Amino acid sequence: MIRNYIKTAFRSLLKNKGFTTINVLGLAFGLAACLLIVFYVIDELSYDKFNTNANRIYRVNTDIKYGGNASSYAITPPPLAAALKNFPEVAGTIRLLHDGGLRIKKGNENIQEEKVVYSDANVFDVFTLPLIIGDAKTALKDPYCVVVTESTAKKYFNTTHVVGKVLTINNTTPFKITGVMADIPAQSHFNFDFFLSLSSRDEAKSTNWLNYVCSTYILLKPGASAKSVEAKFPALMHNAINTLPNEADMNMDRLEKSGNYFRLNLTPMTEIHLSSNRRYELGVNSSMQYVYIFSAIAIFILLLACINFINLSTARSASRAREVGVRKVLGSPRKYLITQFICESVLITVFATVIAGVIAWLLLPVFNNISGKSLTINLHTLAWWLPFLLITAIMVGVFAGIYPAFFLSSFKPVNVLKGKIATGFKGGNMRGFLITMQFTVSIFLVIGTLVIYNQLNYIQNRDIGFNRNQVLTIKNTGVLNKQARTLKQEIKQLPGVSNATLTSFLPTGKNRNPDAVFVNNVTDPKNALFTEIWTIDDDYLNTTGMKVLKGRNFNKDLPTDSTGILINEAAAKMLGFYNDPLKRKLYSPQPGRVKEYTVLGVVKDFNFNSLRDNITPVVMILGNDNRDLSVRVNTKDLTATLALIRQKWNTLSPGEHFDYSFMDEDFDAAYRAEQRTGTSFLIFTMLAIVIACLGLFGLTAYAAEQRSKEIGIRKILGAEVSAIVAMLSKDLIKLVVIAIVIAIPLAWLVMQKWLQGFAYRQNIQVWVLLLAGTGSLFIAFITISIQCFKAALVNPVKSLKDQ
């Protein structure tokens, strides 16, 4: 019986090649998009799950409010791990310390490596990081030991048999290789190539509860509750802060009374990648919001493809009515007819799924480039992909075919013989509803895409308080020591260079220094401002293009400027200095004393965090920070200028790797996730419109075919082509207009909520809504008109002769 159903379905599909082609293509494109999005979503949801104990590993976070400024950190003080070991729920703790890159010697060259971390010895007991060579129990036990990844061992020694060899760190310190581990999977919230023993650092034995430098993780015992651990954190912090040395002048009771706090909380490791956006994360995290967005797009696109199938199947009711009538007269039960039509639907879906699989495989490299992923199809992937394709084909086939099956099988033989079956768009209320839904989704996606691109354009062109264009940042100039200043002065003399500044504190950089300053020499929280404290030189403002609104810049020729300070507008407002800031005093606790600073000027606010966040206070002091050198160039021949700069570098630091970046590129990198989302949105929106138009194209063709006799008669009676086109298209155009009315307010509400995530945003403009609506209407009209003009231009004699 099943074999007969399949054979009959196959014959029916071959008989109606146009219908079959449109349905197969629509479903194939929709399924291919869904497959690619499923790849993306599964990859995002799989982060850190390669760890055997992933569900029992938590990261400890810190929330600090001090001096009226609140911040969230992914780091904690070094002594916290030892304190947590005493909790009965905790099976183990681990600290990771990542404070920037290190220079690793390879031959005669020093290579800057950023994927470097200091770790406690028991890191391999908590995380699943299998060692290929070496003993995981002792590999990081002793100071000055290092475990490297397999790819790193090959990079430096062309072999994995490197245990016992030595790596020279920062040109002076030898670290003995004690193990080689497998490369960390890409689906990890941290990805390091070098694990150095934390016992090599002073922080390993630090008891300073105010030095936030370590990422601390805990492994809970089986069955232990994370909430019970968090419940003990207030008492732990209260005791730790209150027992600090007197010179720290910190007291938890006084802190809380003044509205400030130091709080700890836990984040499950498996949620870090999609749910954590704190300062000092070990890697670049994503957002669950994007998983929801792309999942919704996948569902929408698949829904559009299914709607096409339903619409085209029910529109063909006239051509299938006689078949249904004859079968019923011959005694065929309705359930057999339903099964027959569902078999046709499943068969179409199977064909479409095979084509979709091929399309997804071919487009995977392109999708990887757009999404920033490295997705591949391998044996592991095929293990779930093939069953997924089969289940998807059956489910989509049944879902898309069930309504047409019940609709077509409901025809009564008497009505068929009397010609009472509704054809075309007559009696097509369900079809009208589905077409409206199609274009509502399409217009929604169009508006979403335009809003995202508009916001990204606003970010890229907004006045962010500094000029990021044509600023070259040379990394790791600290290796030159005092010669870094020589390099700066020599580069400033080069043609095409307008200025240069030595500092690692850049608006687009990662180096930050949160600390407190006070409005008087009593370090009471009531008098504090929690702020960024940046060390800069007197060329900093001119090089970065920042503006002094009140007062003046630093002057290196004035000795008193060593105790001068610059503050941004946000700091001036929070301190109450904005109207009269100059010559005000600020105080900074130093070892054994409190240093006094005088406000020299107020710098216009500039964005140094994401535009999702409000600008926070920054104070700048004059000092020596030679870790990076930023150079403002003013030349059309950038290649030649860069070559001269490189030559100066090689002269002063032979053997040191020349590493640089451009400030505008660093700025854009901070919004790469949004840019990729916008590009993906655009592609999938275009696909959704194509699928919707494909359905309209097919429906219009069937409507014109079913009304060909009417069209012929109207032409004989003198009807113009334009009048016939208007007659055929007006019903569908009405549905598109209804879709516009529904989609615009819905899209406005959703995208307005998305924009709330940006502290600096551009409101949705009217032209975006109008463009989406009129554009969709125009595309729909063109799609419909193609078939309508074709039908209207047919010779009426031929139309009437064929009836």
Secondary structure, DSSP 8 states (H G I E B T S, - for coil): -HHHHHHHHHHHHHHTHHHHHHHHHHHHHHHHHHHHHHHHHHHHHTTTTTSTTGGGEEEEEEEEEETTEEEEES-B-TTHHHHHTTSTTEEEEEEEE--S-EEEEETTEEEEE--EEEE-TTHHHHS---EEES-TTTTTTSTTEEEEEHHHHHHHHSSS--TT-EEEETTTEEEEEEEEE----SSSS---SEEEEGGGSGGGG---TT---BEEEEEE-TT--HHHHHHTHHHHHHHHHHTS-GGG---HHHHHHTT-EEEEEEEEGGGHHHH---BT-SS----HHHHHHHHHHHHHHHHHHHHHHHHHHHHTHHHHHHHHHHHHHTT--HHHHHHHHHHHHHHHHHHHHHHHHHHHHHHHHHHHHHHT------HHHHHHHHHHHHHHHHHHHHHHHHHHHHHHHT--HHHHHHT-S--TTTT-HHHHHHHHHHHHHHHHHHHHHHHHHHHHHHHHHS--SS--TTEEEE--GGGGTTHHHHHHHHHHTSTTEEEEEE-S--TTSS---EEEEESSSS--GGGEEEEEEEEE-TTHHHHHT--EEEE----TT-GGGGGEEEEEHHHHHHHT-SSS-TT-EEEEEETTEEEEEEEEEEE-----S-TTS----EEEEE----S-EEEEE--S-HHHHHHHHHHHHHHHSTTB---EEEHHHHHHHTTHHHHHHHHHHHHHHHHHHHHHHHHHHHHHHHHHHHTHHHHHHHHHTT--HHHHHHHHHHHHHHHHHHHHHHHHHHHHHHHHHHHTT-SS-----HHHHHHHHHHHHHHHHHHHHHHHHHHHTS-HHHHHHH-
